[in-house]
Each structure stands twice: as structure tokens, then as C-alpha cells.
Amino acid sequence: MNIFLVMLLAAAMAATVYVLIRGIMAMAGGKPLSSEQQQQWMRRRVQFQAIAILVVIILLAAGMSRG
């Protein structure tokens, strides 16, 4: 189970970095983004961060329960 959670954590962290970089590239690009598009990138990043935090909490709880 821990291996699965660690893999899930790595995937969530990678997704967060990917969305962050894509959002930065979209804002730095020549085309102006609407505020809705900027909000979508931020929401995606926050969602992946929340998933990563939840996985960390689960991993810590699983580690504490073992002793």
C-alpha cells in the first residue's frame, strides 16, 4: 500500500509542477490570458497540491499506526 501511495504522491507532485510550468508559460506567452483562463490554471495547480498533501497525510498516518 505504501508503494502505491508513494507513486501517487510522485504523480501528484509531477502534475503540480507540470501545471505550474504550463500556467507560467501561458502567462509569459505573447497572447494575453483572460482572468478565467488564469483562474483555471490556478485551480488545477491547487487541486493537485491538495491531492499531494492528502497523500502525505495518509502516508504519515499509515507510518504512525505501524508503531
C-alpha positions in Angstrom: 0.0 0.0 0.0 2.8 2.4 0.8 4.4 1.9 -2.6 1.2 2.8 -4.2 0.8 5.9 -2.1 4.4 7.0 -2.8 3.8 6.5 -6.5 0.5 8.5 -6.2 2.4 11.3 -4.3 5.1 11.4 -7.0 2.4 11.6 -9.7 0.6 14.4 -7.9 3.8 16.3 -7.4 4.7 15.9 -11.1 1.3 17.1 -12.1 1.6 20.1 -9.9 4.9 21.1 -11.4 3.6 20.5 -14.9 0.5 22.6 -14.4 2.6 25.3 -12.7 5.0 25.5 -15.6 2.2 25.4 -18.2 0.5 28.3 -16.4 3.7 30.3 -16.2 4.4 29.7 -19.9 0.8 30.6 -20.9 1.0 33.9 -18.9 4.5 34.7 -20.3 3.5 34.0 -23.8 2.6 36.7 -26.3 -1.2 36.2 -26.0 -3.0 37.9 -23.1 -5.0 35.4 -21.0 -8.4 36.1 -19.7 -8.9 36.1 -16.0 -11.0 32.9 -16.4 -8.1 31.1 -18.0 -5.7 32.3 -15.3 -8.1 31.1 -12.7 -8.4 27.7 -14.4 -4.6 27.2 -14.2 -4.5 28.2 -10.6 -7.4 25.9 -9.7 -5.7 23.0 -11.4 -2.5 23.6 -9.5 -4.3 24.0 -6.2 -6.2 20.8 -6.8 -3.0 18.8 -7.5 -1.4 20.3 -4.5 -4.3 19.3 -2.3 -4.1 15.7 -3.6 -0.4 15.7 -2.8 -1.0 17.0 0.7 -3.7 14.4 1.4 -1.4 11.6 0.2 1.3 12.9 2.5 -1.2 12.9 5.4 -2.2 9.3 4.6 1.4 8.2 4.4 2.2 9.8 7.8 -0.9 8.3 9.4 0.0 4.8 8.0 3.5 5.2 9.3 2.4 6.2 12.8 -0.1 3.4 13.0 2.8 0.8 12.5 4.5 1.9 15.6 
